Amino acid sequence: MRLIAFILIIFSTPAFAGQTVAIWHGHEHAGKRTASGERFNPDGLTAAHRSLPFGTCLRVSNPKTGRSVSVRVNDRGPFTKGVSLDLSHGAAQAIGMRSTQSVSVDKC
């Protein structure tokens, strides 16, 4: 049974690379616990994703500015339809992202 569950997880989790829509959150969540158990630091370089394992390193690039940043997945979300990645304020600021937008993502 565990093997079947593992296989379902592997095949239901899409390879995370290419273009995706991202949002960011700021200081309104500062200090709250993330799904991984650590406290959210809005100035950190972290991200939330629905299914990638905690600790996954992602390289996020803003095609509008040409800037990129490496972030670590430490939370679950976003839970907004059509959005796949939720960045911390620090990560969004590092790539010059001001609002919800399309970004390029690759695993580090």
PLY file of the C-alpha trace (Angstrom):
ply
format ascii 1.0
element vertex 108
property float x
property float y
property float z
element edge 107
property int vertex1
property int vertex2
end_header
0.00 0.00 0.00
2.83 2.42 0.87
4.51 1.75 -2.47
1.30 2.58 -4.31
0.91 5.83 -2.35
4.55 6.74 -3.08
4.10 6.08 -6.81
0.92 8.18 -6.87
2.74 11.08 -5.19
5.67 10.88 -7.62
3.45 10.87 -10.70
0.94 13.42 -9.43
3.67 15.98 -8.60
4.58 17.73 -11.85
8.19 18.52 -12.66
8.53 22.08 -11.51
10.37 23.99 -14.20
9.42 26.65 -16.71
6.98 29.54 -16.51
4.56 29.84 -13.60
2.52 32.52 -11.87
3.83 33.76 -8.53
2.58 36.01 -5.75
4.35 37.28 -2.65
3.53 37.93 0.99
5.06 40.47 3.29
5.12 41.46 6.88
1.49 40.56 7.68
2.63 36.96 8.27
5.91 37.76 10.07
6.68 35.37 12.89
3.83 32.96 12.14
4.74 29.29 11.83
5.08 27.90 8.32
3.96 24.37 7.43
7.55 23.21 7.96
7.42 24.53 11.54
9.81 27.43 11.19
8.77 31.03 11.71
8.10 33.08 8.59
10.70 35.76 7.90
9.31 38.16 5.28
12.82 39.39 4.48
14.13 35.85 3.93
14.52 34.03 0.64
11.78 31.44 0.96
8.73 30.20 -0.93
5.55 28.20 -0.52
4.52 25.46 -2.92
1.64 23.00 -2.70
3.61 19.77 -3.19
7.39 20.22 -3.49
9.29 18.84 -0.49
10.39 21.27 2.21
13.97 22.32 1.61
13.71 22.20 -2.19
15.87 24.91 -3.75
14.27 26.84 -6.62
15.86 29.41 -8.90
13.18 32.06 -9.62
13.75 34.58 -12.42
11.79 37.69 -13.31
11.72 38.00 -17.13
10.80 41.69 -16.84
13.98 42.62 -14.92
16.31 39.75 -15.82
17.07 39.24 -12.11
16.93 35.90 -10.34
17.16 34.53 -6.80
17.46 31.12 -5.13
14.70 30.36 -2.62
14.00 27.44 -0.31
10.52 25.89 -0.04
9.44 26.02 3.61
5.65 26.35 3.44
2.52 25.11 1.66
0.46 27.21 -0.68
-0.51 29.32 -2.43
-4.17 28.50 -2.35
-5.15 31.05 -5.00
-6.46 29.59 -8.27
-3.96 29.94 -11.10
-1.01 30.71 -8.83
1.69 28.08 -8.24
4.33 29.80 -6.12
4.20 32.15 -3.14
7.42 34.09 -2.51
8.54 35.92 0.61
8.77 39.71 0.35
12.59 39.45 0.38
12.63 37.09 -2.59
10.12 39.20 -4.55
12.13 42.34 -3.82
15.37 40.66 -4.92
13.96 40.02 -8.41
12.04 43.28 -8.69
8.60 41.66 -8.53
5.92 44.14 -7.48
2.70 42.16 -7.93
1.36 38.82 -9.13
3.22 37.92 -12.30
4.70 35.21 -14.45
8.17 34.04 -13.44
10.60 31.39 -14.65
11.42 28.61 -12.18
14.00 25.84 -12.18
15.28 23.59 -9.43
18.73 24.64 -8.16
0 1
1 2
2 3
3 4
4 5
5 6
6 7
7 8
8 9
9 10
10 11
11 12
12 13
13 14
14 15
15 16
16 17
17 18
18 19
19 20
20 21
21 22
22 23
23 24
24 25
25 26
26 27
27 28
28 29
29 30
30 31
31 32
32 33
33 34
34 35
35 36
36 37
37 38
38 39
39 40
40 41
41 42
42 43
43 44
44 45
45 46
46 47
47 48
48 49
49 50
50 51
51 52
52 53
53 54
54 55
55 56
56 57
57 58
58 59
59 60
60 61
61 62
62 63
63 64
64 65
65 66
66 67
67 68
68 69
69 70
70 71
71 72
72 73
73 74
74 75
75 76
76 77
77 78
78 79
79 80
80 81
81 82
82 83
83 84
84 85
85 86
86 87
87 88
88 89
89 90
90 91
91 92
92 93
93 94
94 95
95 96
96 97
97 98
98 99
99 100
100 101
101 102
102 103
103 104
104 105
105 106
106 107
